[in-house]
Amino acid sequence: MEKFQKVTGIAAPMPLVNIDTDMIIPKVFLKTIKRSGLGVNLFDEMRYDRKGNELPDFVLNKPQYREASILVAGDNFGCGSSREHAPWALADFGIKVIVSTSFADIFFNNCFKNGMLPIVLPQEQVDLLMKDAEKGANARMTVDLENQQITTSDGVTIPFEVDAFKKHCLLNGLDDIGLTLEKVSAIDTFEAQSAQSRPWV
């Protein structure tokens, strides 16, 4: 997993509430176990018509938001089923940060495990960021994980909270496998001692 320290980029405004995982990545695309290639189907039913043509009014289809790396969303983002394909699709599209007033628990934790930073803020601060995101490609935000703050295009700084352990994992690029590999020396020692004390195993 890539280390996450600071992101400066375009923020896309998506004020819809209760965006569930089926809206993020419809079930028809859950056949793969690969994390790559799902970005093209992100928000598929909102991005395309039945013939596969882009819907120009959808935010991520607009020229100014095609390269968005930050998503400012409505309340209860990521609700619904627990499919990990949802954060895979967002990450594959290029989204690195999602800001909302609340997230579904499983989706929230899956974001950290896939190198993304979900940030919970009060409604008035989300509204401020939403308004800033509506300015388009010229309004670039900076999300600084180390210092736990968001800086708007106008220079307004908004602090945010993040769990210390999850922060450590993102800063160091550690997913569950990476955390296990940090203990590889202790694991090897245990296995060697176990082989000596219980050679029949």
C-alpha positions in Angstrom: 0.0 0.0 0.0 1.3 3.5 -0.9 2.2 5.8 2.0 -0.3 8.6 2.5 1.0 11.9 3.8 -0.5 14.8 2.0 -2.9 15.2 -0.9 -3.4 18.4 -2.9 -6.0 18.1 -5.6 -9.4 18.9 -7.0 -12.3 18.2 -4.8 -15.6 17.0 -6.3 -18.9 18.0 -4.6 -21.4 15.2 -4.2 -24.0 16.4 -1.7 -26.3 13.4 -2.0 -27.1 11.6 1.3 -27.1 7.9 1.8 -24.9 7.0 -1.1 -24.7 3.2 -0.6 -22.1 0.7 -1.9 -24.4 -0.4 -4.7 -24.5 3.1 -6.0 -20.7 3.3 -5.7 -20.1 0.0 -7.6 -23.2 -1.9 -8.7 -23.3 -5.6 -8.0 -22.9 -6.6 -11.6 -19.2 -5.6 -11.3 -18.4 -7.7 -8.2 -17.2 -10.7 -10.2 -13.6 -9.7 -10.0 -11.2 -10.2 -7.1 -8.7 -7.7 -8.5 -8.5 -4.2 -7.0 -7.7 -2.6 -10.4 -10.0 -1.8 -13.3 -13.1 -0.9 -11.3 -12.6 2.9 -11.5 -14.3 3.0 -14.9 -17.5 1.6 -13.3 -17.5 3.9 -10.3 -21.0 5.3 -9.8 -21.9 3.4 -13.0 -25.6 3.9 -12.9 -25.2 7.6 -12.2 -22.4 8.2 -14.7 -23.8 6.4 -17.8 -27.0 5.9 -19.6 -28.2 2.4 -20.6 -26.2 2.5 -23.8 -23.0 3.3 -21.9 -22.8 6.9 -22.8 -21.6 9.4 -20.2 -24.3 11.6 -18.6 -22.8 15.1 -18.8 -24.6 16.3 -15.7 -22.9 13.8 -13.3 -20.2 15.6 -11.4 -17.3 13.2 -12.2 -18.1 13.5 -16.0 -17.7 17.2 -15.9 -14.3 18.3 -17.3 -13.3 20.2 -14.2 -13.8 17.1 -12.0 -12.4 14.3 -14.1 -9.1 14.4 -12.2 -10.7 14.8 -8.7 -8.8 13.1 -5.9 -11.0 14.4 -3.0 -14.7 13.8 -2.7 -16.9 16.0 -0.5 -20.1 13.9 0.1 -23.4 14.0 1.9 -24.3 12.2 5.1 -24.0 8.4 5.7 -21.6 7.7 2.8 -20.9 4.1 2.0 -24.0 2.6 3.7 -25.5 -0.7 2.4 -23.7 -4.0 1.8 -20.1 -4.4 3.0 -18.5 -5.0 -0.4 -14.8 -4.1 -0.4 -15.2 -3.4 -4.2 -16.6 0.0 -3.2 -13.3 1.5 -1.9 -11.4 -0.4 -4.6 -13.5 1.4 -7.3 -13.0 4.8 -5.6 -9.2 4.3 -5.2 -8.9 3.0 -8.8 -10.6 6.2 -10.1 -8.1 8.2 -8.1 -10.1 9.3 -5.0 -7.8 9.5 -2.0 -9.9 11.4 0.5 -13.6 11.4 1.2 -15.2 14.0 3.5 -18.6 13.6 5.0 -20.6 14.1 8.2 -20.7 10.3 8.7 -19.8 7.0 7.1 -21.0 3.4 7.4 -18.6 1.6 9.8 -17.5 -1.2 7.5 -17.0 1.1 4.5 -15.1 3.5 6.8 -12.7 0.8 8.0 -12.3 -0.6 4.4 -11.1 2.8 3.2 -8.1 2.8 5.6 -7.2 -0.7 4.6 -7.1 0.4 0.9 -5.0 3.5 1.4 -7.8 6.1 1.5 -8.6 8.7 4.2 -12.2 9.1 5.2 -12.7 12.3 7.3 -15.7 13.0 9.5 -16.5 16.7 10.1 -19.5 18.6 11.4 -22.1 19.7 8.9 -21.1 23.4 8.8 -17.5 22.4 7.9 -18.6 20.0 5.3 -20.9 22.7 3.8 -17.9 25.1 3.7 -15.8 22.4 1.8 -18.7 21.6 -0.4 -19.0 25.3 -1.4 -15.3 25.4 -2.1 -15.4 22.3 -4.2 -18.2 23.8 -6.3 -15.6 26.3 -7.7 -14.2 23.6 -10.0 -10.7 22.7 -11.1 -9.2 26.0 -10.0 -10.1 25.4 -6.4 -7.6 22.9 -5.1 -7.7 21.6 -1.5 -4.8 20.2 0.5 -5.3 17.4 3.0 -2.4 17.0 5.4 -2.6 13.7 7.4 0.5 14.3 9.5 -0.9 17.6 10.8 -4.5 16.5 10.5 -5.8 19.5 8.7 -7.6 20.5 5.4 -6.7 23.7 3.7 -9.3 25.2 1.3 -8.5 27.0 -1.9 -9.0 30.3 0.1 -6.5 29.3 2.7 -9.0 28.4 5.4 -7.7 25.6 7.6 -10.0 23.0 9.1 -8.6 20.4 11.6 -9.9 16.9 11.7 -9.6 13.9 14.0 -8.2 10.5 13.0 -7.6 7.3 15.0 -3.9 7.2 15.9 -3.4 3.6 14.8 -5.1 4.1 11.5 -3.1 7.3 11.0 0.1 5.3 11.6 -0.9 2.7 9.1 -1.7 5.2 6.3 1.5 7.3 6.9 3.6 4.1 6.7 1.6 2.4 3.9 0.7 -0.6 6.1 -2.3 -2.8 5.3 -3.1 -6.0 7.2 -0.4 -7.9 5.4 2.1 -5.1 6.0 1.3 -5.1 9.7 1.9 -8.8 9.8 5.2 -8.5 8.0 6.4 -6.1 10.6 6.4 -9.0 13.0 8.1 -11.4 10.7 11.2 -11.7 12.9 9.1 -12.7 15.9 7.1 -15.1 13.8 10.3 -16.8 12.5 11.7 -17.1 16.1 8.4 -18.6 17.3 8.4 -21.1 14.4 12.0 -22.1 15.0 11.4 -22.6 18.8 8.2 -24.5 18.1 10.0 -26.8 15.6 12.6 -27.6 18.3 10.1 -28.2 21.2 7.5 -30.0 19.1 9.3 -31.7 16.1 6.3 -34.0 15.6 4.1 -31.2 14.6 
